[in-house]
């Protein structure tokens, strides 16, 4: 039941994303962002689904896409070089998020790449906001699925009492 609720929330997020992209005539950015939603829903605690990783990967690859569109053109060789550079950059920074690479190709086909980039960043921000809201809602509906925080120390002993008892016994 918990997984069904989580998937239903993220499917709703994909639908909202699609409707916003449809209104802004940026439907081309939906496939990579929908793939990011699937990664966030499938394993919210995973390496590819960390919010910092998702945001940083889209921003870095988006900058490379703008650089390619403005300075080098959109021929096949330039896209190949930019793809290699994007993969190397994401591996170096450690913010690997595979769907972000597709933005490079979407920006190369866009008639106004800077506008597409700005809308993409806004949609990624909205997607991450939706992710945090879905996680909060899921924790409210299923409180038993929350991880229990580990206590820092035993409740009846202070740090000094354990040190003194170790010295006394030892």
PAMIKE-709287 format. One record per residue (C-alpha): x, y, z; residue in three letters. Coordinates in steps of 0.2 Angstrom, whole numbers, plus 2048, in hexadecimal, padded with zeros to 3 digits. Each point is the difference from the previous one (the first is absolute). Example, Ala and Ser with C-alpha at 12.3 -4.5 7.8 and 13.67 -1.06 7.14 Angstrom:
<recs>
83E7EA827ALA/8068117FDSER/
</recs>
This chain:
<recs>
800800800UNK/80E80C804UNK/8087FD7EFUNK/7F08037F7UNK/7FD811809UNK/8128057FCUNK/7FE7FC7EEUNK/7EF8087FFUNK/807810807UNK/80F8007F3UNK/7F47FC7F2UNK/7F680F805UNK/81080A800UNK/8047FA7EEUNK/7EF8067FBUNK/802811807UNK/8118017F8UNK/7F97FC7EFUNK/7F280C802UNK/80C80E805UNK/80C7FC7F1UNK/7F17FF7F4UNK/7FB812806UNK/8118067FDUNK/8037F77EFUNK/80F7F7808UNK/7F97EE7FEUNK/8127FA7FBUNK/806802812UNK/7F37F4806UNK/8087EF7FDUNK/811803809UNK/7F680880FUNK/7F37F2800UNK/80F7F4801UNK/80680980FUNK/7EF7FF808UNK/8017ED7FEUNK/8117FF808UNK/7FA80B80EUNK/7F17F5802UNK/8097EF7FEUNK/80E80480DUNK/7FE810809UNK/8107FC80BUNK/80A7FB7F1UNK/8108087F9UNK/7F88067F0UNK/7F1807809UNK/80880C80CUNK/7F88117FDUNK/812809800UNK/8057F37F3UNK/7F18037F5UNK/801813800UNK/8128017FEUNK/8007F47F1UNK/7F28097F7UNK/809811803UNK/8117FA7FAUNK/7FA7F77F1UNK/7F480E7FCUNK/80F80C800UNK/80A7F57F4UNK/7F07FF7F5UNK/8008137FFUNK/8128017FDUNK/7FE7F47F2UNK/7F18097F8UNK/808811801UNK/8127FD7FBUNK/8027F07F7UNK/7F07FC7F7UNK/7F67F0800UNK/8097F47F5UNK/8027EE805UNK/813802804UNK/7FD80E80CUNK/7F27F6809UNK/80B7F1801UNK/80E80B808UNK/7F380880CUNK/7F97F0805UNK/8117F9805UNK/804810809UNK/7F0800809UNK/8027EE806UNK/812804805UNK/7FA81080AUNK/7F27F7809UNK/80C7F2805UNK/80D80C806UNK/7F480B80AUNK/7F87F0806UNK/7EE8047FBUNK/7FC7F37F4UNK/7EE8007FBUNK/7FE7F77EFUNK/7F08097FAUNK/808811800UNK/80B7FB7F1UNK/7F08017F5UNK/7FE812804UNK/8108037F5UNK/7F77F97F1UNK/7F080A804UNK/809810801UNK/8097FD7EFUNK/7EF7FE7F8UNK/7F780F809UNK/7FD8107F5UNK/80380A810UNK/80C7F680BUNK/80280D80EUNK/7ED800802UNK/8007ED800UNK/80E80080DUNK/7F780C80CUNK/7F07F67FEUNK/8097F0803UNK/808807810UNK/7EF806806UNK/7F97EF7FDUNK/80E7F7809UNK/7FD80C80FUNK/7EE7FC800UNK/8037ED7FEUNK/80C80080FUNK/7F380A80AUNK/7F37F37FBUNK/80C7F3805UNK/802807812UNK/7ED803801UNK/7FD7EE7FBUNK/80C7F980CUNK/7F880B80EUNK/7EF7FA7FBUNK/8067EE800UNK/807801811UNK/7F0808807UNK/7F57F27F8UNK/80C7F2805UNK/809805810UNK/8077EF804UNK/80B8007F0UNK/80A80F807UNK/8117FB805UNK/803801813UNK/80E80B805UNK/80D7F880AUNK/803807812UNK/811808802UNK/8027FA811UNK/7F77F580DUNK/7F280B808UNK/8057FC812UNK/8138037FEUNK/80A80F7FCUNK/8107FF7F6UNK/80A80480FUNK/7F87F280BUNK/8057F37F3UNK/812806800UNK/801800813UNK/7F87EE801UNK/80C7FA7F3UNK/80F80780AUNK/7F97F9810UNK/7FD7EF7F9UNK/80F7FF7F6UNK/
</recs>
